[in-house]
Amino acid sequence: MASSTAFETDLLRQTVRAFFRDELTPAKVREYDSARRYPKSVWQRLAELGWLALPVSERYGGVGADVRTSVVMTEELARGFASLAVDWVLVSMGARLIETFGTDEQREALLPALARGELTMAFGMSEPDGGTDVLGLRTRARLHEGHWLIKGQKLYTSLADESEYVIVLCRTDDAEEGKKARGLSLILTPTNQPAMQIRRLHLMGMRAAGTCEVFLDDAQAPATAIVGERGRGFYHLLSTLDNERILAAAISLGIAEGALEEMTRYAKERHAFGRPIGGFQAVQHPIADSATEVKAMRLLVEHAADLQSAGEDCGTESTMAKLFAGEVVNRVTDRGMRILGGYGLVEESPMERHFRDARLQVFSPISNEMARNFLGERMGLPKSY
Ligand SMILES: Cc1cc2nc3c(=O)[nH]c(=O)nc-3n(C[C@H](O)[C@H](O)[C@H](O)COP(=O)(O)OP(=O)(O)OC[C@H]3O[C@@H](n4cnc5c(N)ncnc54)[C@H](O)[C@@H]3O)c2cc1C
């Protein structure tokens, strides 16, 4: 994996900002957010710009970007349009899973096409009975005449209705007593079949991320479609968690940066009682607090990313970054809404979108309560869940 220089990540940052300034303008973002989807041409454009190739290694036509680069990409996408950042992170995670655990055939068939934006993959872990308690999932698969037949339901599967495949986490083998994590597998399941029904959910935040419900009624996948080892799917996912948490924190960072910029601009331009509202301490202080917290958030995210790049254990730091960033982005967008007054509620202002999108960040991909449980346990306290 190539190690990025500060010059390269700065260049990437400037390029993504130019993309949002010149192409995917705030007016278009607003339009796509209201329509609850962006056109495929936007995704295709990300591919043309080389941004879908970042998580794929050079061997499969990608760039093999390091975690610092992924953080900058995620942060800048989230600053402009957080729904797009969510999809980019999910597809990146899928690519890394295939690259790390997939067979040669899966890698060759999927990775170059993912890098070129010709196909996408969704991730189906969450279920009605398996959210934070993901091991509570009920979806099962059984082998029948050379195929897996998958039965169950997935909830909140982003991009499912626009993807060629959903990587479905399901039970292929009975759990051993007290060991529910065993016996779960990841099955690369084609979406183009009547036994898989997909329904788009209408959400309040991250409206354009394309989040769906997926119903599997003996949906078929070839016997060879397991990603990694049969029965070890949950453990494969565990190995991606640190990266997922760092990128989730980067989404929060990007949204918070966008909100901070907007509230600062507004405080300078909006006048009351003969002066800019930013001249009142009651408006200035929350902006100063937000800038301070955003800086702290950035340091946590970058520290976790540096540890991961160096191959060190970053379980604690990535979880702290996710937890802190998720809380801060909600505080910052709340302050932003107050400072904008009535204009905060007008859809024309990006603040109301930042405010809605920030809501996801306290419970996904891991809820902040569960993050605290995990951190407590790492500090030697008794397991609390
Ligand atoms: C826009 C969006 C996109 C998503 N995309 C995907 C996707 O692509 N693929 C996918 O698989 N999932 C996806 N998700 C699902 C997301 O990861 C879950 O929402 C998340 O894991 C939380 O699960 P839940 O919503 O079922 O909440 P629940 O698990 O029901 O939790 C509800 C509350 O209970 C608390 N709680 C539960 N257990 C404990 C405990 N032991 N200790 C303390 N508190 C606890 C939680 O912290 C939370 O506050 C997405 C969700 C959204 C909204």
The ligand as an SDF file (V2000), in Angstrom:
LIG
                    3D

 53 58  0  0  0  0  0  0  0  0999 V2000
  -28.5290    6.0130    6.6860 C   0  0  0  0  0  0  0  0  0  0  0  0
  -28.1620    4.6510    7.2130 C   0  0  0  0  0  0  0  0  0  0  0  0
  -27.3170    3.8460    6.4680 C   0  0  0  0  0  0  0  0  0  0  0  0
  -26.9700    2.5730    6.9220 C   0  0  0  0  0  0  0  0  0  0  0  0
  -26.2560    1.7420    6.1020 N   0  0  0  0  0  0  0  0  0  0  0  0
  -26.0490    0.4560    6.4750 C   0  0  0  0  0  0  0  0  0  0  0  0
  -25.4750   -0.4980    5.5540 C   0  0  0  0  0  0  0  0  0  0  0  0
  -25.1680   -0.1580    4.4080 O   0  0  0  0  0  0  0  0  0  0  0  0
  -25.3350   -1.7750    5.9680 N   0  0  0  0  0  0  0  0  0  0  0  0
  -25.7060   -2.1920    7.2120 C   0  0  0  0  0  0  0  0  0  0  0  0
  -25.5400   -3.3660    7.5130 O   0  0  0  0  0  0  0  0  0  0  0  0
  -26.2570   -1.3200    8.1100 N   0  0  0  0  0  0  0  0  0  0  0  0
  -26.4420   -0.0180    7.7590 C   0  0  0  0  0  0  0  0  0  0  0  0
  -27.0540    0.8600    8.6350 N   0  0  0  0  0  0  0  0  0  0  0  0
  -27.4730    0.3700    9.9410 C   0  0  0  0  0  0  0  0  0  0  0  0
  -26.6630    0.9450   11.1120 C   0  0  0  0  0  0  0  0  0  0  0  0
  -25.3860    0.3990   11.1210 O   0  0  0  0  0  0  0  0  0  0  0  0
  -27.4920    0.6650   12.3750 C   0  0  0  0  0  0  0  0  0  0  0  0
  -28.5110    1.6380   12.3870 O   0  0  0  0  0  0  0  0  0  0  0  0
  -26.6720    0.6720   13.6410 C   0  0  0  0  0  0  0  0  0  0  0  0
  -25.8450   -0.4580   13.6970 O   0  0  0  0  0  0  0  0  0  0  0  0
  -27.5680    0.7190   14.8990 C   0  0  0  0  0  0  0  0  0  0  0  0
  -28.5180   -0.3030   14.8660 O   0  0  0  0  0  0  0  0  0  0  0  0
  -30.0750    0.0170   15.0910 P   0  0  0  0  0  0  0  0  0  0  0  0
  -30.4310    1.1850   14.2620 O   0  0  0  0  0  0  0  0  0  0  0  0
  -30.8190   -1.2390   14.8970 O   0  0  0  0  0  0  0  0  0  0  0  0
  -30.1760    0.4950   16.5840 O   0  0  0  0  0  0  0  0  0  0  0  0
  -30.3980   -0.4490   17.8770 P   0  0  0  0  0  0  0  0  0  0  0  0
  -29.3940   -1.5310   17.8610 O   0  0  0  0  0  0  0  0  0  0  0  0
  -31.8240   -0.8290   17.9550 O   0  0  0  0  0  0  0  0  0  0  0  0
  -30.0560    0.5520   19.0590 O   0  0  0  0  0  0  0  0  0  0  0  0
  -31.0040    1.4800   19.5730 C   0  0  0  0  0  0  0  0  0  0  0  0
  -30.4140    2.1470   20.7940 C   0  0  0  0  0  0  0  0  0  0  0  0
  -30.1220    1.1730   21.8060 O   0  0  0  0  0  0  0  0  0  0  0  0
  -28.7900    1.3340   22.2620 C   0  0  0  0  0  0  0  0  0  0  0  0
  -28.2190    0.0450   22.6580 N   0  0  0  0  0  0  0  0  0  0  0  0
  -28.4110   -1.1720   22.0850 C   0  0  0  0  0  0  0  0  0  0  0  0
  -27.6930   -2.1100   22.7190 N   0  0  0  0  0  0  0  0  0  0  0  0
  -27.0280   -1.4760   23.7210 C   0  0  0  0  0  0  0  0  0  0  0  0
  -26.1030   -1.8930   24.7330 C   0  0  0  0  0  0  0  0  0  0  0  0
  -25.7150   -3.1570   24.8700 N   0  0  0  0  0  0  0  0  0  0  0  0
  -25.5870   -0.9600   25.5690 N   0  0  0  0  0  0  0  0  0  0  0  0
  -25.9560    0.3450   25.4510 C   0  0  0  0  0  0  0  0  0  0  0  0
  -26.8350    0.7830   24.5290 N   0  0  0  0  0  0  0  0  0  0  0  0
  -27.3480   -0.0930   23.6720 C   0  0  0  0  0  0  0  0  0  0  0  0
  -28.0490    1.8940   21.0370 C   0  0  0  0  0  0  0  0  0  0  0  0
  -26.8660    2.5240   21.4430 O   0  0  0  0  0  0  0  0  0  0  0  0
  -29.0890    2.8440   20.4820 C   0  0  0  0  0  0  0  0  0  0  0  0
  -29.0380    4.0730   21.1870 O   0  0  0  0  0  0  0  0  0  0  0  0
  -27.4170    2.1270    8.1930 C   0  0  0  0  0  0  0  0  0  0  0  0
  -28.2620    2.9550    8.9520 C   0  0  0  0  0  0  0  0  0  0  0  0
  -28.6540    4.1720    8.4670 C   0  0  0  0  0  0  0  0  0  0  0  0
  -29.6220    4.9870    9.2680 C   0  0  0  0  0  0  0  0  0  0  0  0
  1  2  1  0
  2  3  1  0
  2 52  2  0
  3  4  2  0
  4  5  1  0
  4 50  1  0
  5  6  2  0
  6  7  1  0
  6 13  1  0
  7  8  2  0
  7  9  1  0
  9 10  1  0
 10 11  2  0
 10 12  1  0
 12 13  2  0
 13 14  1  0
 14 15  1  0
 14 50  1  0
 15 16  1  0
 16 17  1  0
 16 18  1  0
 18 19  1  0
 18 20  1  0
 20 21  1  0
 20 22  1  0
 22 23  1  0
 23 24  1  0
 24 25  2  0
 24 26  1  0
 24 27  1  0
 27 28  1  0
 28 29  2  0
 28 30  1  0
 28 31  1  0
 31 32  1  0
 32 33  1  0
 33 34  1  0
 33 48  1  0
 34 35  1  0
 35 36  1  0
 35 46  1  0
 36 37  1  0
 36 45  1  0
 37 38  2  0
 38 39  1  0
 39 40  1  0
 39 45  2  0
 40 41  1  0
 40 42  2  0
 42 43  1  0
 43 44  2  0
 44 45  1  0
 46 47  1  0
 46 48  1  0
 48 49  1  0
 50 51  2  0
 51 52  1  0
 52 53  1  0
M  END
$$$$
